[in-house]
Amino acid sequence: MSTDPAENLQNHSHCRYNPLLDEWVLVSPHRCNRPWTGEVSKPQAFDFPEYDPKNPLCPGNTRSNGKVNDNYTSTFVFDNDFPALQETDKFEPSYVNETCIQDHGDASFYRTKPATGKCRVMCFHPKSNLTIPLMQTSDLLKVINNWADETEQLTKKYCHVQVFENKGAMMGCSNPHPHCQIWSTNYYPNILQKKIKSFTSYFKAHKSSLVYDYAKSELRQNSPRIVDQNENWVVLVPFWAVWPYETLLVFIGRPKVEQFFDLSEKERLDLAEIMKNITCRYDNLFKCSFPYSMGFAIAPNVEDQSNLGWQLHAHYFPPLLRDAAVKKHMVGYELLAQAQRDLTSEMAAKKLKEVDNERHYTLDL
């Protein structure tokens, strides 16, 4: 007999709990049948040149601040020309400014704290017409190795480092060149604070990682939400997913792996392969350059590291709902009450598993 709590919920509205953030999401699977008369967007196509002399991220080109890019042939990392955070000169444990809250007048309404940091940009590849599913695994491995180097240095100076990629104009990406950003802060962002609380509470009770145990639970029951897996990683549509085809990528090779630089060469290679697989599935699902926001969650610097119970993982948040032109909008009820989705996690995982994870659809055009 199946122990999956979602088995009898595929046609009924219900709420699902997200233990990572201590939040609930409303699931309304019957709404998939409603007619769509809302916004229809133009699908992202693969129509960019390998090199564009006007693209500020291409090798050898001049950026808006007058700086010239290296003639790079692999990855290229530089400080963001328009950073959201300004760098601090401090290089000691005082980089955590959570205790430096200042009250202004009525403390119930007017509070501030310092916000310093460093914002970096990493170009994945010199060619503008490539995305992760179209890159070679060897090239992706270079990206992962650079993530390890960058995050190892930044975690010495800042209490939180966030690696993220916004892909596609639909997700606000202003440049089609394959790249990501790395933001470091001297404070804990809101979502991270929730995760620290949940992970620490779970570890104190179970002496294990919340996200690691969740992934293992899905694997034990051969869950219908599992999309891809290899020796060291698993990709699944989480039970509590908010975005239509949201996925969670978790390192399962061994427990207590918190950072990119903790990974062996084989574990990094497996990561490169599974990233190619899930992004290939995304593109093949709706035959487009599938937009998403993706981010890796590495362990933050907290005072009590021994009880954090972290495990390296990543989130993919794609906005596409029904096809390449229909986007899920977070409005109304989602903004004022709670997140809501129109298809179950199991439905989404099934559709993702039905498409090829290796051969990209553009190869057959």
N, C-alpha and C positions, 0 to 999 in steps of 0.2 A: 504494500500500500504506500502510495506517495505521501511524503511529509511536506510537500510544497504547499504553503498556505495560499498560494495564488490559484491553485488548481480549479476551484469552484467559483472564482471571482471574475472570470473573463467577460461576463456579460452584465455585470452589476456595478453600479457606482460604489466606491469604497475609498477609504483613506489608507495610505501606506506610510509607515514610520521610517524616517531616515536617522539612524543612530549616530551617524557621523556629525550631524548638525543639530540633532535634537529637534527635528521639524517633521511636519506631516505634509503629504502631497495628496490632493484629491485626484482620483482616477475615474474617468467617465468614458468607458470603452464604447458605449452606444453612440457617442457623438461622432464617431468615425463615419457614420452614415448620413450626416447632415450635408446638404448642398453647400458649396463654397461660392460666395459672391464677393469675397473680400479682395484684398490686394493680391495681385499676381506680379511677381518680380521676374526680371530677365535672368535666366540661368547663367551661371558663370561658365564660360567656355575656355577652351585651351587655344587661345588665339594670340598669345604673346610671342614676340621674337626672342631668340636666345640672348641677343644683346640690343639694348636701346640706348642710344647716346644721350637721351634726356632723362633716363632713369637714374636717380641719385644713389641707388644701391648696386649698380653694375660695376664691375672691376674698372679701375682707372678713371671713373667719372668723378666730377666735382659736385659735392653736396651743397646745400643752400647756404651753409656757413662758410663756404670757401675751402673746406678741407677736401683733399683728394683721396679717394679710395686706393688701397693697394691694388695691384694687378693680381688679385688672388685667384688661385686655381682650385681651392678647396673651400674651407670655411673662412669667414672674416668677421672679426668682432671689434666693435668700437663703442665709445660712449655716445649715448643718445644725444642728438643735437638739440632736442627740445625736451629735456628731462622733466618729469613730473615732480622729482625730488632732487634737492641739492645735496651734494656730498658733504660729509663731516670729516674733520681732520682727526677725530679721536680714533685711537686704536687700542682700546682696552675694554674690559667688561662693562664700562659705563655706556656702551653703545645701546643698551636697553633703556629707553626713556619712558617706560610705562609708569614709573613713579614720579615723573616730573610734570604731573597735572597741575595746571594753574586755574584758579577760580577768578572770575571777573565779575564783580558786583554780586548778583544773586547766583550762588553756586548751583542752584537747581537748573539753571538755563544756560549759563555762559561758562563753559569750561574748554580749555585748550591743552595740548601737549605738543612737544617738539616733534616735527616730522622731517627727518633728514634721511638721505639714502643715496643710492647710486643706480642709474638706469643704463643698461647696456643693450646693444642691438647685435644680433648674430645672423649673418647671412649664411644659409645652409650650403649654397652652391653658386658658382659664377653665372649659371644660365638662368635667365628669367622665366623661361617656359617650362621649368621643372617644378614639380611639387613632390611631397614625400612619397606617394605611391609610385611615382615615375623615376625616383632616384635609385641608384644602385645601393645595395645593402652596405657595400664598402664605404660609400659616401656618407650614408646615415651613421655608420659606426664612428666616423670622424666627428660628426655633429655631437654624438653622445659623449665622446672623449672630451670634446671642448666643453660640454655642459659640466662634466666632472671637474675639469680644471677651473672653470669660472666659479662654480658654486663653492668649491673648496676654498678658494681665496676670499670670496665675499663673505662666507660664513665666519671667517676670522674677525670680521669688522662689523657685521650687522646681525641683528637677531633673527631676521627672516629674509629668505631669498626665494623669489618666485620666478620660475621659468614658464613662459607661456607663448603660444602662437595663435594669432588671429588670422585665419585664412579666409579670403574672399571678401568682396565689397559688402556683401550682406551682413558680415560680422564686423564691419567698420575698418577693414584693412585698407589703408590708403595707398599701398604699393604692392603690385602683384609679384614682385621678386620674392623667392622663397626665403623667409627669415623668421626669427622669433625675437622676443625681448626677455631680458633678465632684470627684474627690479629687486633691489635690496632695500630694506627699511630698518630703522632703529626702533620700531614699534610693531606690535602684533595686529595685523588687519582683522576686521570683524569676523570673517569666516574662519580664519586661522584660530582666533580665540575660542570659537565654538568647538573646533576640532581638538584643540589642546585640552579643553575641559572634558570632552567625551572620551578621548583616547586615554587620558590620565585616569579617569574614573574607572574605565573598563580594565585597564592594566592593574590597578590596585585590587580589583575584585578577582581577576582571572590570571594575572601574571602573563599575559599575552597581548598581542596587538589586535585591536578591534577590526581593522580593515583586513589584516592577514587571516584572522579567524573567520571573518565573513566570506572571504574568497574560498577558503578551505571548505566551509560549509556548503557552498554552491557546488564545489567540485565533488564532494562526497555523495551528493544526491544526484549527480549528473544532471544538473539543473537545465531547464529549457532556456534559461537566460544567458548561458555561456555561448559566446560567439566564436572566439578563437583561443587557443592555448598551445603552449609548447613546454619544454622542460622547466623553464624558469618564470614564465609569465602567463597570465590569463586575462582575457578581455571579456567582459560581460556587461549586459544591460542591467544596472543595479535594480533590485526589487523596488526601490523608492525613486527611480529615475523621474526627473521633471521634464527635460527636453525630450522630444519625440524619439530620437535615436541616440540619446545620451549613452555613453559607455564608460566603464570604470576599468582601468588597467592597473593590475596589482602584481608586484613581484612576489612569487610563491616559492622560489628556489630554496630559500632557507629563511628562518625568522630573524628579526632584529637587523634588517638591512635598511638603513635610514637615508642614505645619500647615494648619489651617482658614483662617487669615488669609492664606495664600498663594494661596487660590482666588479666581478672578475671579467676577463676578456670574453669568455664564453657567455656570461650573463648579459654583457653589453651587446654581443652579436645577436642573441635571442631577442633582446629588446628591439634592435633595429629591424629584425625580421617581422616581429609581431606588429610594429608600428606600420610597416609597409602593408601588412595584411589587412588591418582594420581600415586604413585609409583607402586601400584599393576597394574594399567592400563598399565603403561610403560612396566613392565615385561611381561604382558599377550599379548601385542601387537605383539611382535616378539618372544615370548617364550624363553626368555633369561634373565639373570640378567642385566637389562637395564642400560647402563652407562650414566652418566650425571655429570655436575657441577651445583650445586645449591647454592644459597646464599640469605640470608635475608638482606634487606635494612632497618636498623634502623636509627632513626634520628641522624644526626651528630651534634656536638656542633658548632653552628655558632653564630656570634656576635648578629645578630637580629633574635632570635628564634621565635618571635611573628609573623614574616612574612614568615616563612619557609614553612608552609602548608604541613607538612610531614604526611604520613600514612604508617603504617607498611605493608611491602609487601616482596615478595620473587620471585626470578627468577629460573627457571629450564632450563638448556641448554643441551639437549641430542644430541649427534652427529649422531645417526643412521638415515639413509636416506630411504632405501628401505626394508631392512631386518636386521637380527641380524649380518650380516657379511659385510654390506656396510656402510661406514662412509661418512658423509658430510665433505669435505675438504675445509677449508678457504684458498684459494690460488688464484694466478693470479689476476683476476678482483676484487675479494673481498679484497685483500691486497693493490691493487694499485688504485682502484676507489671507489667502494662501495659494501656493502653486497648484496648478491643475493641468492634467494631460488627457488627451483624447484616445490614446491607445495604450494597452497594458505593456509592461516591460517584456512580457513573453511574446506578444505580437511583434514588437519591434525586433527582438532578437531573432525570431523566426524569419523575418524578411531579410535581415542582414546575413543570416546563415545561408539563405537560398541563392545568394550571388557569389561569384568567384572572388577569392581573396588573393589570387596570384596574377591572373592575366587581366590587364587593364582594358576596359572596353574600347579605348581609342586605338588599340592595336588591330581591331577588326573593322575599323572605318575605311 
